[in-house]
Amino acid sequence: MLALNYLILITDRENEEKYLEFFKAHGVHRVHSSLSHGTADEKLLDYFNIEKIEKVTLEAFVRDDIKEELVRNMYFEMNIGAA
């Protein structure tokens, strides 16, 4: 029996469709999506020079046998960590 992993991803709202397509292409067909917002106050946002942006939280159960490949592909295909 395969184990399941609970994947949670928070991203900008504008990236939602890209991630949904990515997950579908990699065998994750059930993804729960909900609107989110951060809890940082204006002072902290100003300090780091970032603006308050509407976010989306994506949640899915991922089979253990595809978890590592999925995360690795997410880094390369979705440019996570790229400046």
Secondary structure, 3 states (H helix, E strand, C coil): CCCEEEEEEEEEHHHHHHHHHHHHHCCCCCCEEEEECCCCCHHHHHHCCCCCCCEEEEEEEEEHHHHHHHHHHHHHHCCCCCC
